[in-house]
Amino acid sequence: MQTTRTDPTLFVNWFRHAAPYIHAHRGRTFVIAFGGEAVTGEQFPRLLHDIALLHSLGIRLVLVHGARPQIAEQLRQRDAEIKTVAGHPVIDPDALLSVKEAVGSLRVEIEALLSMGAPNSPMEGARLRVASGNFVTARPFGVRDGVDYQNNGEVRRIDAEGIRGRLDSGAVVLVSPLGYSITGDVFHLAPDEVARSVAVALGADKLVFLVEGRGLIDSRKRLVHQITPQAAETLVKKQRKLPTDVKTQLRAAAQACAQGVRRAHLVGRETEGALLLELFTRDGNGTMVTAETYEGTRPARLADVGGILNLIRPLEVEGVLVRRPRKLLETEIDKFTVVERDGMIIATAALYPMMDEKIAELACVAVHPDYRRTGRGDAFLEYMEGHALEMGLKRLFVLTTHAAHWFLERGFEKAEVSDLPVPRQQLYNRQRNSKVFIKDL
């Protein structure tokens, strides 16, 4: 907060960047899943504050909770245990008593905390109406390979109409990892499977898993920001080093996307404001699973003119780029390529080929300031060079006043104006005095 007082432009810029997401999320349905560990953690009150904030912004929320540590504590007190076979728990009658007591007690605790609002915070008094009930119909996991898993169950059906009715009334819906059969039996369910089933049944816009640790990281310990459902399924099958929880959550996320949920997210719950960072910033702070193109390089369209102008105008003012009027940009839009990230143009460049000489001018190269040190400039240049090769071109040239070293470091060589094709020599602006660089492809 102190930062925004000393530099209000930081807050203004953040708010402007968040505004499109605030608008896009209003009226959408999000399913948010978290384990029992989150409830016992010190940051749970802050998580509830953020949930209240999401609700106040018009987001329809379904919360699905786990209860692993609470069940473990109940088992310890009863001197009981849950046997696991082939990775699945056997829930006998004694274990079921512990499960019901732990889940029931935890559900009441979460409802109470949500009902009291967010004390000692700007959201104080924002009391939430919480609805819970028998929304999940279950069936027994059954007997497999001779093992009777008893009261361990699977999701059979979700009462989507009942949940929508509660959401329509303005309530936050809370779903527990218990299901009920048509014969009145109670079954313990995997929370991740419940969350996936609820999200699919509702046609939710997002399924968010608040995970332990950092979530999905690669072999170099870097967070994986985006993955397709197909790649996620492959990773689950091949990557033995993934933590068990991450495997199950990633599989559930991939399956949800394959069954109609637009986007699923794995977000480390221990990060301050994890939900808000993931939902209201362009880059987020977790892993997004989606079949949609979140970031991609493609030919520019007329609809991109506004985004390209927003990207290049500051560079034109600085004198880095030659000024291009909107009309000219519209006329030459077929020469441009863009990198789009979640609906925003973050890089652009134009290619002006001269086929007789097998050479092209690479012009108007621009990368958004937030992405200039992320390797995107190099990747984009490589893409443009490949595009030029596909066109049958042998060389590229650039004219620049500010980025000479950048192009030199990437294989361009200093040249003279006289080395340019004659038509381009005739258009050369001597007053601007740009340096010339050429690269063989």
C-alpha positions as a printed NumPy array, in Angstrom:
array([[  0.   ,   0.   ,   0.   ],
       [  2.89 ,   2.308,   0.769],
       [  4.16 ,   1.807,  -2.78 ],
       [  0.947,   3.087,  -4.309],
       [  1.108,   6.203,  -2.119],
       [  4.619,   7.06 ,  -3.258],
       [  4.018,   6.113,  -6.885],
       [  0.303,   6.18 ,  -7.721],
       [  1.045,   5.351, -11.363],
       [  1.893,   1.789, -10.282],
       [ -1.612,   1.371,  -8.919],
       [ -3.191,   3.054, -11.935],
       [ -1.291,   0.803, -14.35 ],
       [ -2.163,  -2.319, -12.354],
       [ -5.824,  -1.365, -12.195],
       [ -5.968,  -0.684, -15.925],
       [ -4.35 ,  -4.037, -16.658],
       [ -6.758,  -5.816, -14.291],
       [ -9.881,  -4.077, -15.632],
       [-10.345,  -6.32 , -18.705],
       [-10.23 ,  -9.403, -16.466],
       [-12.669,  -7.888, -13.976],
       [-15.049,  -7.26 , -16.865],
       [-14.499, -10.685, -18.438],
       [-15.004, -12.636, -15.179],
       [-18.248, -10.946, -14.111],
       [-21.115, -13.444, -14.192],
       [-18.785, -16.38 , -14.88 ],
       [-18.781, -19.619, -12.898],
       [-15.549, -20.677, -11.219],
       [-14.99 , -23.912,  -9.293],
       [-12.205, -23.503,  -6.727],
       [-10.787, -26.596,  -5.023],
       [ -8.521, -26.632,  -1.977],
       [ -7.325, -29.266,   0.466],
       [ -7.863, -29.511,   4.172],
       [ -4.276, -28.312,   4.576],
       [ -5.354, -24.89 ,   3.341],
       [ -7.941, -24.577,   6.111],
       [ -5.368, -25.229,   8.823],
       [ -2.833, -22.839,   7.274],
       [ -2.188, -19.334,   8.542],
       [ -3.201, -17.822,   5.207],
       [ -6.705, -19.273,   5.125],
       [ -8.345, -16.046,   6.407],
       [ -6.654, -14.187,   3.544],
       [ -7.897, -16.791,   1.087],
       [-11.435, -16.262,   2.394],
       [-10.934, -12.515,   1.986],
       [ -9.986, -13.048,  -1.655],
       [-12.968, -15.361,  -2.163],
       [-15.233, -12.647,  -0.746],
       [-13.614, -10.173,  -3.128],
       [-14.232, -12.45 ,  -6.123],
       [-17.865, -12.824,  -5.067],
       [-18.237,  -9.042,  -4.776],
       [-17.006,  -8.717,  -8.384],
       [-19.918, -10.813,  -9.609],
       [-18.149, -14.158,  -9.98 ],
       [-20.295, -17.224,  -9.269],
       [-18.281, -19.45 ,  -6.953],
       [-18.382, -23.135,  -6.115],
       [-15.866, -24.206,  -3.467],
       [-14.794, -27.843,  -3.172],
       [-12.77 , -28.764,  -0.103],
       [-10.692, -31.742,   0.899],
       [-10.125, -32.975,   4.45 ],
       [ -7.014, -35.155,   4.455],
       [ -5.29 , -33.853,   7.629],
       [ -8.61 , -33.642,   9.471],
       [ -9.426, -37.263,   8.583],
       [ -5.936, -38.327,   9.646],
       [ -6.443, -36.642,  13.022],
       [ -9.794, -38.364,  13.562],
       [ -8.247, -41.716,  12.7  ],
       [ -5.429, -41.065,  15.166],
       [ -7.882, -40.256,  17.944],
       [ -9.82 , -43.468,  17.247],
       [ -6.626, -45.503,  16.921],
       [ -7.8  , -46.505,  13.448],
       [ -6.321, -46.403,   9.984],
       [ -7.296, -46.467,   6.322],
       [ -5.766, -49.256,   4.302],
       [ -4.656, -48.343,   0.782],
       [ -4.551, -50.857,  -2.071],
       [ -3.249, -49.952,  -5.54 ],
       [ -3.388, -46.283,  -4.581],
       [ -7.056, -46.369,  -3.54 ],
       [ -8.312, -46.214,   0.068],
       [-10.413, -48.957,   1.581],
       [-13.072, -47.189,   3.65 ],
       [-14.421, -49.685,   6.162],
       [-17.192, -48.755,   8.654],
       [-14.728, -47.584,  11.321],
       [-12.848, -45.417,   8.815],
       [-16.137, -44.027,   7.498],
       [-17.014, -42.733,  10.968],
       [-13.758, -40.776,  11.037],
       [-14.336, -39.488,   7.49 ],
       [-17.886, -38.302,   8.239],
       [-16.891, -36.622,  11.477],
       [-13.857, -34.896,   9.956],
       [-15.615, -33.742,   6.768],
       [-18.766, -32.652,   8.595],
       [-16.852, -30.68 ,  11.196],
       [-14.652, -29.041,   8.564],
       [-17.627, -28.078,   6.4  ],
       [-19.282, -26.361,   9.365],
       [-16.034, -24.534,  10.152],
       [-15.66 , -23.26 ,   6.584],
       [-19.308, -22.166,   6.484],
       [-18.861, -20.282,   9.746],
       [-15.727, -18.512,   8.542],
       [-17.359, -17.51 ,   5.259],
       [-20.485, -16.316,   7.062],
       [-18.544, -13.928,   9.303],
       [-17.175, -12.051,   6.29 ],
       [-13.59 , -10.803,   6.297],
       [-12.886,  -9.117,   9.654],
       [-10.011,  -6.662,  10.024],
       [ -9.862,  -6.148,   6.264],
       [-11.326,  -3.763,   3.672],
       [-13.954,  -6.467,   2.991],
       [-15.167,  -6.508,   6.594],
       [-18.92 ,  -6.954,   6.729],
       [-19.082,  -8.628,   3.312],
       [-21.007, -11.575,   4.738],
       [-21.414, -14.409,   2.274],
       [-24.427, -16.673,   2.053],
       [-23.136, -20.239,   1.884],
       [-25.137, -23.145,   0.475],
       [-24.209, -26.795,   0.874],
       [-26.184, -29.974,   0.401],
       [-26.446, -33.381,  -1.21 ],
       [-25.358, -32.185,  -4.629],
       [-23.241, -35.284,  -5.344],
       [-24.72 , -38.715,  -6.046],
       [-22.137, -41.457,  -5.627],
       [-21.653, -45.116,  -6.414],
       [-19.268, -47.608,  -4.808],
       [-15.771, -48.005,  -6.143],
       [-16.634, -51.667,  -5.901],
       [-14.597, -54.848,  -5.796],
       [-11.471, -54.747,  -7.934],
       [ -8.916, -57.519,  -8.224],
       [-10.63 , -59.212,  -5.302],
       [-10.44 , -56.148,  -3.026],
       [-13.679, -54.673,  -1.662],
       [-13.158, -50.938,  -1.27 ],
       [-16.389, -50.688,   0.755],
       [-17.353, -47.023,   1.309],
       [-14.797, -45.611,  -1.08 ],
       [-16.854, -44.185,  -3.927],
       [-16.93 , -42.503,  -7.32 ],
       [-19.007, -39.607,  -8.572],
       [-22.117, -40.847, -10.326],
       [-24.018, -37.598, -10.911],
       [-23.874, -33.907,  -9.991],
       [-27.067, -31.993,  -9.236],
       [-26.1  , -29.152, -11.55 ],
       [-29.596, -27.649, -11.487],
       [-29.57 , -27.511,  -7.703],
       [-26.139, -25.833,  -7.649],
       [-27.159, -23.306, -10.305],
       [-30.25 , -22.44 ,  -8.291],
       [-28.098, -21.592,  -5.254],
       [-25.692, -19.59 ,  -7.415],
       [-28.604, -17.698,  -8.983],
       [-29.746, -16.717,  -5.508],
       [-26.361, -15.108,  -4.851],
       [-24.901, -17.804,  -2.611],
       [-21.454, -19.341,  -2.619],
       [-21.847, -23.111,  -2.942],
       [-19.687, -25.365,  -0.764],
       [-19.24 , -28.999,  -1.826],
       [-17.641, -31.625,   0.411],
       [-15.866, -34.862,  -0.593],
       [-18.836, -37.017,   0.376],
       [-21.447, -38.522,  -1.907],
       [-24.728, -40.268,  -1.275],
       [-26.148, -43.229,  -3.141],
       [-29.775, -43.817,  -4.094],
       [-29.858, -46.455,  -1.321],
       [-28.825, -43.929,   1.311],
       [-25.236, -45.05 ,   1.702],
       [-22.43 , -42.533,   2.265],
       [-19.212, -42.689,   0.256],
       [-15.905, -40.934,   0.617],
       [-14.85 , -39.315,  -2.684],
       [-11.592, -37.931,  -4.057],
       [-11.889, -34.103,  -3.793],
       [-10.112, -33.532,  -7.122],
       [-12.6  , -35.824,  -8.862],
       [-15.51 , -34.038,  -7.207],
       [-14.165, -30.658,  -8.347],
       [-13.694, -31.901, -11.915],
       [-17.18 , -33.432, -12.027],
       [-18.805, -30.278, -10.671],
       [-16.946, -28.055, -13.147],
       [-17.925, -30.277, -16.1  ],
       [-21.549, -30.576, -15.015],
       [-21.888, -26.81 , -14.651],
       [-19.951, -26.021, -17.818],
       [-17.768, -23.851, -15.592],
       [-15.567, -21.189, -17.121],
       [-12.678, -22.051, -14.811],
       [-11.575, -24.856, -12.533],
       [ -8.901, -23.736, -10.068],
       [ -6.899, -26.113,  -7.879],
       [ -5.089, -24.441,  -4.975],
       [ -2.147, -26.797,  -4.647],
       [  0.52 , -27.498,  -2.074],
       [  3.994, -26.24 ,  -2.941],
       [  4.679, -24.427,  -6.208],
       [  2.625, -26.726,  -8.393],
       [  3.842, -27.93 , -11.794],
       [  7.536, -27.236, -12.381],
       [  9.843, -28.389, -15.165],
       [ 13.182, -30.206, -14.976],
       [ 14.959, -26.883, -14.339],
       [ 12.695, -26.071, -11.367],
       [ 10.824, -23.404, -13.333],
       [  7.086, -22.992, -13.086],
       [  5.206, -24.271, -16.142],
       [  2.831, -21.441, -17.021],
       [  0.766, -23.131, -19.722],
       [  0.13 , -26.643, -20.974],
       [ -2.427, -28.277, -23.245],
       [ -4.701, -31.055, -21.943],
       [ -2.97 , -33.547, -24.232],
       [  0.488, -32.568, -22.986],
       [ -0.737, -32.704, -19.391],
       [ -2.061, -36.254, -19.84 ],
       [  1.242, -37.311, -21.417],
       [  3.204, -35.714, -18.575],
       [  1.124, -37.516, -15.956],
       [  1.783, -40.859, -17.643],
       [  5.526, -40.386, -18.193],
       [  6.734, -38.136, -15.363],
       [  7.376, -40.309, -12.343],
       [  8.896, -37.486, -10.308],
       [  5.69 , -35.471, -10.111],
       [  4.241, -35.304,  -6.59 ],
       [  1.14 , -37.492,  -6.248],
       [ -1.151, -34.518,  -5.576],
       [  0.124, -32.655,  -8.64 ],
       [ -0.459, -35.745, -10.771],
       [ -4.071, -36.138,  -9.677],
       [ -4.82 , -32.425,  -9.976],
       [ -3.148, -32.144, -13.372],
       [ -5.058, -35.191, -14.629],
       [ -8.336, -33.764, -13.323],
       [ -7.572, -30.398, -14.938],
       [ -6.771, -32.009, -18.293],
       [ -9.912, -34.139, -18.214],
       [-12.051, -31.128, -17.305],
       [-10.723, -29.179, -20.296],
       [-11.296, -32.162, -22.579],
       [-14.902, -32.255, -21.316],
       [-15.755, -28.633, -21.962],
       [-14.242, -26.494, -19.189],
       [-12.464, -23.624, -20.946],
       [ -9.508, -23.269, -18.621],
       [ -8.16 , -25.025, -15.548],
       [ -5.457, -23.713, -13.243],
       [ -3.003, -25.141, -10.717],
       [ -1.996, -22.378,  -8.304],
       [  0.332, -22.587,  -5.309],
       [ -1.899, -21.626,  -2.39 ],
       [  0.912, -20.345,  -0.178],
       [  1.66 , -17.372,  -2.435],
       [  0.135, -14.193,  -1.048],
       [ -2.903, -13.29 ,  -3.146],
       [ -2.441, -16.403,  -5.317],
       [ -6.013, -16.377,  -6.639],
       [ -5.958, -12.689,  -7.517],
       [ -2.595, -12.918,  -9.253],
       [ -3.738, -15.855, -11.353],
       [ -7.117, -14.415, -12.294],
       [ -6.379, -10.712, -12.756],
       [ -2.889, -10.513, -14.241],
       [ -1.892, -11.417, -17.778],
       [  0.916, -13.765, -16.775],
       [ -0.652, -15.23 , -13.648],
       [  1.363, -17.161, -11.071],
       [  0.325, -20.749, -11.71 ],
       [ -0.103, -23.302, -14.472],
       [ -2.99 , -22.924, -16.893],
       [ -4.341, -25.973, -18.684],
       [ -6.262, -25.029, -21.806],
       [ -6.867, -26.203, -25.34 ],
       [ -7.187, -22.576, -26.407],
       [ -4.296, -20.623, -27.875],
       [ -3.231, -18.478, -24.942],
       [ -0.151, -17.103, -26.679],
       [  0.681, -17.539, -30.331],
       [  2.31 , -15.988, -33.384],
       [  0.108, -15.352, -36.417],
       [ -0.435, -13.036, -39.403],
       [ -1.923,  -9.694, -38.393],
       [ -5.548,  -8.838, -39.123],
       [ -7.321,  -5.512, -39.529],
       [ -8.743,  -5.971, -36.046],
       [ -5.155,  -5.895, -34.721],
       [ -4.428,  -2.349, -35.935],
       [ -5.41 ,  -0.765, -32.618],
       [ -3.258,  -3.184, -30.633],
       [ -0.271,  -2.678, -32.944],
       [ -0.601,   1.1  , -32.675],
       [ -0.687,   0.878, -28.859],
       [  2.513,  -1.159, -28.993],
       [  4.494,   0.987, -31.46 ],
       [  3.322,   4.521, -30.592],
       [  5.675,   4.942, -27.582],
       [  8.599,   3.795, -29.728],
       [  7.612,   6.241, -32.468],
       [  7.514,   9.082, -29.933],
       [ 11.033,   8.111, -28.788],
       [ 12.225,   8.063, -32.394],
       [ 13.003,   4.347, -32.309],
       [ 10.479,   3.601, -35.06 ],
       [  9.316,   5.599, -38.052],
       [  5.82 ,   6.931, -37.494],
       [  3.098,   4.954, -39.289],
       [ -0.336,   6.594, -39.638],
       [ -3.315,   4.316, -39.003],
       [ -4.325,   4.463, -42.682],
       [ -0.901,   3.261, -43.791],
       [ -0.942,   0.484, -41.217],
       [ -4.368,  -0.653, -42.389],
       [ -3.15 ,  -0.689, -45.992],
       [ -0.02 ,  -2.704, -45.124],
       [ -1.533,  -5.003, -42.495],
       [ -0.841,  -8.067, -44.66 ],
       [  2.883,  -7.408, -44.21 ],
       [  2.658,  -7.63 , -40.396],
       [  2.975, -10.55 , -38.003],
       [  1.952, -10.373, -34.339],
       [  2.408, -12.289, -31.122],
       [ -0.851, -12.336, -29.184],
       [ -1.042, -13.218, -25.488],
       [ -4.489, -13.645, -23.965],
       [ -6.01 , -11.138, -26.385],
       [ -3.207,  -8.569, -26.196],
       [ -0.624,  -7.855, -28.906],
       [  2.775,  -8.152, -27.187],
       [  5.054,  -8.154, -30.26 ],
       [  4.909,  -7.219, -33.913],
       [  7.084,  -6.938, -37.006],
       [  6.62 ,  -6.359, -40.727],
       [  8.274,  -8.063, -43.669],
       [  8.577,  -6.218, -47.012],
       [  9.872,  -8.711, -49.588],
       [ 11.661,  -7.817, -52.821],
       [ 11.393, -11.11 , -54.597],
       [ 13.647, -10.319, -57.549],
       [ 16.6  ,  -9.768, -55.227],
       [ 15.503, -12.551, -52.79 ],
       [ 15.736, -10.077, -49.943],
       [ 13.259,  -8.473, -47.541],
       [ 13.208,  -5.582, -45.139],
       [ 12.388,  -6.506, -41.561],
       [ 10.728,  -3.403, -40.156],
       [  8.671,  -2.134, -37.243],
       [ 10.073,  -4.713, -34.82 ],
       [  8.531,  -4.075, -31.408],
       [  8.122,  -6.089, -28.2  ],
       [  6.021,  -4.958, -25.25 ],
       [  8.245,  -3.68 , -22.383],
       [  6.966,  -6.372, -19.998],
       [  8.308,  -9.116, -22.293],
       [ 11.636,  -7.738, -23.523],
       [ 13.775,  -9.815, -21.166],
       [ 11.904, -13.087, -21.505],
       [ 13.477, -14.412, -24.706],
       [ 10.44 , -13.534, -26.782],
       [ 12.393, -11.103, -28.971],
       [ 14.815, -13.859, -29.987],
       [ 12.016, -16.343, -30.558],
       [ 10.059, -13.829, -32.624],
       [ 13.098, -12.963, -34.767],
       [ 13.693, -16.672, -35.364],
       [ 10.059, -17.037, -36.419],
       [ 10.328, -14.121, -38.865],
       [ 13.533, -15.547, -40.352],
       [ 11.806, -18.894, -40.844],
       [  8.856, -17.124, -42.476],
       [ 11.248, -15.364, -44.86 ],
       [ 12.893, -18.666, -45.781],
       [  9.482, -20.192, -46.508],
       [  8.889, -17.31 , -48.945],
       [ 12.071, -18.226, -50.791],
       [ 14.091, -15.249, -49.518],
       [ 17.846, -15.476, -48.949],
       [ 18.579, -12.331, -46.914],
       [ 17.028,  -9.86 , -44.49 ],
       [ 17.983,  -6.234, -43.879],
       [ 17.012,  -3.799, -41.159],
       [ 17.362,  -0.054, -40.743],
       [ 17.699,   1.036, -37.134],
       [ 18.732,   4.048, -35.08 ],
       [ 18.63 ,   2.499, -31.594],
       [ 19.   ,  -1.292, -31.776],
       [ 22.282,  -1.754, -33.668],
       [ 23.919,  -3.965, -31.043],
       [ 20.816,  -6.129, -30.646],
       [ 20.833,  -7.028, -34.335],
       [ 24.619,  -7.445, -34.435],
       [ 24.411,  -9.944, -31.569],
       [ 21.878, -11.946, -33.591],
       [ 23.932, -12.448, -36.737],
       [ 23.262,  -9.269, -38.715],
       [ 26.282,  -7.552, -40.252],
       [ 26.879,  -3.848, -40.775],
       [ 26.27 ,  -2.69 , -44.342],
       [ 25.961,   0.501, -46.364],
       [ 22.976,   2.172, -47.942],
       [ 24.467,   1.272, -51.314],
       [ 24.096,  -2.412, -50.391],
       [ 20.315,  -2.073, -50.298],
       [ 18.08 ,  -2.827, -53.286],
       [ 17.818,   0.253, -55.516],
       [ 14.131,   0.944, -54.773],
       [ 14.91 ,   0.971, -51.032],
       [ 17.933,   3.222, -51.544],
       [ 15.653,   5.766, -53.179],
       [ 13.378,   5.763, -50.11 ],
       [ 16.214,   6.037, -47.6  ],
       [ 15.697,   8.963, -45.175],
       [ 19.087,  10.713, -44.933],
       [ 17.824,  12.983, -42.188],
       [ 16.996,   9.999, -39.981],
       [ 20.428,   8.502, -40.825],
       [ 19.502,   4.911, -39.864],
       [ 22.228,   2.285, -39.735],
       [ 21.922,  -0.633, -42.163],
       [ 22.381,  -4.286, -41.229],
       [ 22.009,  -7.37 , -43.437],
       [ 21.812, -11.064, -42.537],
       [ 22.162, -14.108, -44.764],
       [ 19.513, -16.707, -44.015]])
